[in-house]
Every structure is written in structure tokens, then in C-alpha cells.
């Protein structure tokens, strides 16, 4: 059977596939049908009785486009994007790899070009897996979020880029995609950052280097870019600029994107090209709005779509503890300035939820709504899944019960103010996560790590978070 031969796929009103056939089948003539090509040479519907032939005697391309779109494993990322992490790894997207398998990647910026990574063996395998409804280890983080009822990166990318699904049909049998066209940019040009947040590390923050050396005694081999490298960032920039004409969306994160020189080079280039319709998304610590004489608000004014995910984990002294380097009064001032000068910019909180801010998050969210800084719906919840000792579900059972009741009360408050159930469902998913497993065996590691970092930074967790003081009592 050739790769371009068509088959009939019969399905009912609910989209359930009833039969495949090489030719039209009178037994199914009353049902809807579509004709689709064979391509990916991989069995899928093994054992399905198709009346006309038995599927497991054939090599099936995978799912028809409508079926692929509804698959829980398919993602547009490998067809429209690549990602470089702040430590120099090349990956399919920022949600991969899973924490427990950090050595997985498509190559390194210093030794592998983006074009080489585009059709690397791992990338080709990922594409084949996705069109054949097969799990991929690089995607376990999205699977975990979706299992909890939280929105995932996979779902977000599919929502925004499924219009380019036709490019999937150009994929060769082995997963090769000859035309590299980066519609979505998410490139971390370095790990340069002015904060050293508790749940972060030297992979993503140059400020973490000195503390990490004290903690671990030496630089670990996987942290090749500790301290950041402008040369690496410039190399990435040089490779992606040829795709500037067709880029539709850019996600800037870090490190800290608003102190990254390549960020400003890209915005100024887009302005010169009059590409004001490119969608700009950010994850920023809100510490500054200016860099080397440029005010980012002056640039944002020119773009139609700008969305800020404010990477803030708590308020006042709790926020400053969790994100060392933060000055809370400046955070408030910069937030107000954004809302005043660029009111078209969509602004939301994007906290990282760990055991540390598990209680304060609720007060923080409520306060910013009451201050008029955000609407109740303007919060995106990012659960810490690793390191395990920072997960919210390591709390002992009796504290979990108290926390769950607090979350239920917060959900009642949300429902009084929200126009939809979206945010309430996000907090309900956190409750499910808290209750799902007993991971309290990681508590000693949390106490140990917290005490070590406290000693290095001359801080004291229990003074800032008295609600969790009992965890540190021997």
C-alpha cells in the first residue's frame, strides 16, 4: 500500500469510528465517512473488525486529523516550535523534560544547531508518538496537570496553533519534517536573573550560583551554563531571526526576560518590520521595567497583544523570602505603572505553588483582587511537582485537612466574584492534588534543605511562615 493511498473511515454522529475500508462499503453507507491517506506506517486500531479488512494486517498512519485533535497525547509543539532552556538544553517545549529525567534533551546549544535538533531522533520519535496516540516521556508534566483537571501547556498550544494542523500531514513516515518553520518562539537566551527564588536553582538563575556552590560544594556537570552566556544567547538569536517574518507568538521567560538584551533586540526588530500583531507573552518577576535606557512599556504600546504572567509567590515579607531579591514596594509600583501606562496589557498572577506558600497564596490572591490590581479570574496556578521536597502534598495529614478547608472557603469567595467556574476549578484541582497521595516522607528533606538555605542567606523560615512552624519542631 502506498503512502498516498486513501481509505474510507466510517463514523457515527458522536465521532466514534465504526469501520475502515479500502473501498466504499455498502454496509456503512448510512454513516458519515471521510477519506484519509496512509502515512505513518504504524499500527493503531489493532484488532478492529473493519468488515472490509482486518486492521492489524496493515500498517496504519495513525489518527485522522479530527481524531488527532481530540487525542490526549497530541500536541502541535513539535510542528511549530523548539525551546532552549536557560542552561543550554534544546527541548521540544518548556514543559519538558520531566523533573526525574533531566538528562533528556534534543541537544545542547553549544554543540547542536536548532536545525539539527528539529529532526533529531528524539524529535522524530515524538512526532510519530503524537500522531499515533502514544505517550511520550517528554510530556509527563502535561499529562500530570491534565489528570488533575488543570490546564496544560499542551492544551494551550493546541488551542492557539491547531490552525496549522495541515503541516502535520507533511510529516514523513519516520517523523521527519523537512520544513522548519517556527511559528512559536520560546527561547531562553541565558539564565541571567536578578532573583534567586527558593523553588528555582542555578539552571534558571545566575544569582543562584554562589548559593548552589555552597550547597553542593562544586559545579555539577548538568549545569553547564551557570552564570549565563551572552554568546550562547546570541547564537540562538542568530538562528531564529530568519523566522521573524512568520512568527506569530513569542513567550519570554528566563532567567529574567526584562533584563535580557536579546529580548529588546527582538522587540525592536519586530517594530522595524511593523509586525505589531505578533502576540507577546511574559513570565517576569516584576522587578524592573527598564533596561539599558529602554522602557519596555514604550515598546509594549506598539503591540496589539501583550500578556504578563507575574511570577509572584506571596505578598510582603513572604514574597520577598520566596523570591530573594524582591522588594515588595517596587513590585506594587511596577504593577500599577503597567496598568496605568499600558492598560491594554493583560496582567495575571502566575504563582508557583509549593509547601511554603500553600496557605499564604489564598490571602495574596484575595488581597490583590480587593486592591483592584487583578480580577478574581486573573491567576494561573503552577504546581511544583519537583523537587519532591517542595511539593504541597508532603504536608502531614492533619495540616492537609486544615489547608483543604481553607481552600474550600476560598473557592466559595471566588464563586461570589467570578463570572465563570474556571478559576474555582483550578483551586479544586489543587485540593485533589493535596489529597491524592501521602508524600509526607519528603518532609525531612524539606526541613533540611530549608535550614541549609536559611543558613546561607541568613534567613529563618519559621519567622516568615509561622503557620508552618510545627514542621520544624523536633
N, C-alpha and C positions, 0 to 999 in steps of 0.2 A: 504493500500500500504506500503510495507516495505521500510526501508531507503536505501536498496541497489538495489531496482528495477530500471530498466533502461527505459527511454523513448526516442523516436525519436524526434529530433529537426531539422526542415527543414528551410533552409535559402537560400537567393539568393546570387548573386555574390558580392553584396555590404555588405553582412553580416546581412541584415535585416531578422529577424526571421519571418517566414511565418506561421509555424504551430508546435504544439506539438502533439504527438500521442503515445499511449501506444504500438502500433504495427506499422509495416511499412504501409504506406498509399500510395496506388497507385495513388491517386490524386496529389501527390507531388513527384512522383518517378523521375521526370526530374531534381529536385533540389538537391543540396548538403544536406547531413544530418550528424548529429553526435548523438551518444547515450550517455546520461548522467544520473547519478543517482539522486534520490531524497535524500535530507538530511536535509535541514534547516527548514522544516515544516513551511513555511511561504508563504502566497500568494504573487505573484508578478505580473504576467501579468493578472490582473483582467479583466474579460470580453472579453478576446481574443478568437475569434472564431477559434478553432483548427481543425474543421471538424470532428475529431475523438471523441473529448470530449470537455467539457467546463472547462476551467482552474479554474474558481472560484468555482468549486465543489471539487477541490483538494487542498492539501497543497503542495506548490511548494518550492523546495530547495533554490531558488534564481537563480542567473545567472550562466550559463555555464562559464567555465574558460575564454574563449575568450571574452565573454560579460563582465565579471567582470573586466578583464584587461583594457577594454575601458570605464569602468564606471567612472564618475566624482567624485564618493564618495568612491571608493575602495582604500585602502592603505595597503601595506604589513607590516606596523609598528606593529600592534597587533600580528603578527605571528612570527616576528623575533627580536623584541626589547622591552625594557622598558626604562623608563627615570626617573632619580631622579633629581629634581630641587635643586638649591643651598640652598633653605630654608627647605629642607627635605621632600617635597611632592613627591610622586610617581605618575608618569603620563605615558600615552602611548608614548609620544614623547615630544620634547622641544617646539613644536608649539602649544601645548595645555596646559592649558585650555584657553578659550577666556578671554581677559582682564576684561570684565564685570562680569565674573563669577569665580573669582579666588578661591573660596572655593571648587570648583570641583577638585577631585583627586581620586586616587585609594587606598590611604592610606598614612601613614606617616612612614618615615624610622625608627623612634624610636618605633613605635608600630606595624608595618606591615612588614612582610618579603616580598622579591621580589616574592617568590613562591606563597604567598598568594595573592599578587596583580595580578599575572599573570592570575588567574582565578577568580578574584573578580567579583561581579555582574556587575559593570560598564564596565569592560574589556570584559566580555562575551557578554554584550549587544552591545558593539562597534563592535565586530566581526560579530555578526548577522546583524547589520545595514549595514555593508560594503558589505556583500555578497548578500544582498537584495536591493542594490542600494538606501539605505535610509540615509538621512542626520544625522550627529551626532553633538551635540553641542560642543564637544571637538575639532572639526575640522573646526570651522568657520573661523579661521585665514587663513588656506589654501584656503578655498572657496573664501575669500575676495581677496587674491592675484591672484588667477586664474581668477576671474571676471575682474580684471584689466589687464589681459594679462601678469602678472608677473609669473615667475616660482615659484612653491610652494614646500614645504618640502615633501608633499605627492607625487608629481611627481618625485622628486629626489630619494626618497626611492623606488618607484616603478621601476624606471629605473635601479637601482643597485641591487634590490633584487627580482624582478619578477621571476628570475630563480628558486626561491624556492617556486613557487606557489603550487607545489604538497602538501605542508604541509597544505594548506588551506583545502584540501579535507579530512584531518584528524579531522577537527573541528566537534564536536558533535552538536546535534540539538540546544542546549541551548547556544552555543558559547564557550563551554569548549574546551580547547586544552591541552591534558594531557601531551604532551612532551614539556617542556620548554627548548628551545634551542636558546640562544641569539647570533644571527649572527652579530648583530649591537649593539655596546655599545655607549650610550650617558648618562654617569652618572656624575653629578656634585657633587664632593665629599665634597664640602663646599662652602661657599660664600667668602672665603678668597680672597681679592683683594687689590692691591696697588693703585687703582684709585677710584675716586668717580664721575663718569660721570653724566652729567646733566640729561640724559634721563633714568638713572638707578635708583637704590634705595637700601635699606638695604636687600631686598630679595637676591640680587645678588652681593652685595659688602659690605664686613665688614667695609670698610673705610667710608661708608655712615652712620654708626650707630650714631656717635656723632651729625652730622647734622640733622639726622632724629629725634633724641630725642628733639633737639631744635625746629624743625618744628612742631612736633606733641605733644610734651610735655610728652609722655610716650611711652613705647614699646607696639606696637599693638599685639593682640593675634595671628594674622596670621603670624607674623614674628618670629616664634619660634627659628629660627637658626641665628638670628642676631649675628654677631661676628664669626660665623663658629664653627664647632665642628669636631676635628680630629677623635673622637670616632665614630661619625656618618659615616664619610668617610671611616674609617677602616672597619666598619660593612658592608658597601656596597661592598668594595673591596673583603672582605672575601666571600661574596655571589656570586660574578661574576667570581672569579678566576676558579671555576670548568668548566666554559665555554670557557676558554682561548684556548683550543685545536681547537674549531670550530669557534671562532670569525673571521670575515672577515674584518670588518671595525670598527674603533673607532673614535668618534668625541669628542675632548677635548675642553671644554669651561669652563666658571666659573660663578662667581669669575674669577680669572686669572689662567689658567691651568699651565703656566710655573713656577708658584711658589706654585704648589700643590704637596705635596710629593707622593700621590698615582699615579700621572701621571708618575713619574720616576720609581716607583715600577713596573708598568705595562710594560713600555718600556723595562726595564731590564729583566723582566720575558720573554717577547716575544723574546728578543735577546738570552737568555739562551735556549729557546725552538727552536731557529732558524726559527721562524715564521716571516721571513722578507717580506712575501707577504701580511701581514695584512696592509690594507690601513689606513693611519693616516690623519685625518682632524682636523684642529685647528681654533678656533676663539681666537685671542690673541691681547692684547693691544700693543705688540711690545716693551715693556719697558725693558725686560731683556732676555738674552739667557743662563744665568747660575743660578743654584740653588743648594745650599749646596754642592759646589765643583764639580757639574756636568755641563758640557756644552751640551745643548740639540742638538747642531749641530753634535757633535760626535755620538750621538745616531741616529739622522736622517739619517746620512750617510749609515747606515746599512739597511734601509728600502727602498723598491722599489718605493712606492707611498706615498708622503707626500704633503699635500696641506694646505697652510696658508691663512686664511681669516683675513687680518689685520684690526682690529677693530679701524679704524681711521675715524673721522668725519669731519675733516677740517685740514688746514695747519697753521703752525706758531702759532700766539697768539690765533687764533680762535680754532685751535685744542687743545691747552692747556687749554682754557676756557671750552670747551665742555667736555674734559676728564681730570678733575683736578687730578694732579699727573704726567701728561705727561711732559716730557722735549723734545721739538721738535728735538733738535740736536741729542739726543740719539735714537729717532725714526728713523731718517735718517741713522744714523750709523749702527743700528741693521739690517735695511733693506738691506743695502749694504753688510753687513757681511754674511747674509743668501745667497744672490745671488752669492757671491764670493766663500764661503766655501762649500755650498750645492746647486750647480746650478741645480740639478735635482728636487729640491723642487718647486712646483707650487705655485706662490705667486699672490694674488689678494687683492685689496681693498675691504673691507666689511663695508661701512659706514652705520650708522643709520641715516635715512633722517627725519629731523624734521623741524619745522618752523625756527629753529635757524640757521641751515646750508643750508637752501634752496637755497640761492644764491651762497655761497662760494663753495659748492660742485662741481660746474662746473669748477671753477678756479683750485681747488685742483686736480680734475681728469686730466685736461689738463696739469697742471704743471708736474705731475708725469710721464705722458706719454712723455713729452718733455725732462724730465731729464733722461729718459731711465730706470726708476725704475719699470715700468709696460708697457705692451702693452695696446692699447686702449680697448681691449676686457676684460682686467683683472679687472673687477669691478662688484661686486654683490650688488644690491641696496636693503636695508632693510627699508621699510616704517614703521614709527611709527604709529600705529593705536590707541594706548592708552599709557598713559593718553591722553584724548582728547585735553587738552590744549597744547600739543606738536605737534599735527598733522600739516602737511604742509597746509592742506586745510582750516585752520582757518584764513588765511590771508584775509584782506579786498579785495574786487573785483578789485580795481584799482591797487593794488600791484600784485595781481594774474596775471593780464594782462601783466605787465612788466616781471614778472617771466616766464610766458609761452613763451614770445618772446625770452627770454634768453635761455630757454631750446631748443627751435626750432633752434636757432643759434648753440647751442652746438651739436645738432643732425646732422646738416649739417657738422660740423667739424668731428664728429665721422664717418660719411659716407665717408669722404675723406680718412680716415686712416684704417678703419676696413675691415676685409676680409669677414665679414658676417653682417647680419642685426640684430643679436641677441641683442647687446648692445643698438643699436638705438631703438629697440622695448621696451627695459626696460625703457628708458627715455621717450618714447612716452606714456607708461603706467603711468608714474608719472604725465605727463600733463593731462591725462584723470582723474586721481585721484584729481588733483588740481581743475579741472573744474566741477567735478561731483556734488559736494554739497557745499552749503554755510554754513560753520560751524563757521563763524566769531563771533558768540555769545560766543565762548570759549575764545576769545581774552583777556577779563578782567582777567580770571583765569590764563592765560599765563603770563600776566604782573605782577599779584600779586605773583605768585609762583617764578618768576624770581627775582623780587625785594627782596623777603624773603631770597632766597638762596644767592643772591648777598650780602646781609647784613651779613649773617652768615660767608661767605667766604671772605668778604672784596673785592669784585669784582664789576664790573659795566658793564653790558651787552652792553649798548649803546656805550661805548668806544671801545669795541672789534668788534661790529657789527653795524657800523654807517648806513649801508644800511637799517636797520630796526628801526632806531631811532624814526621815527614818531609814531610808535606804543606805545611809552612811553610818548608822549606829551598829557597832559590832554586836 
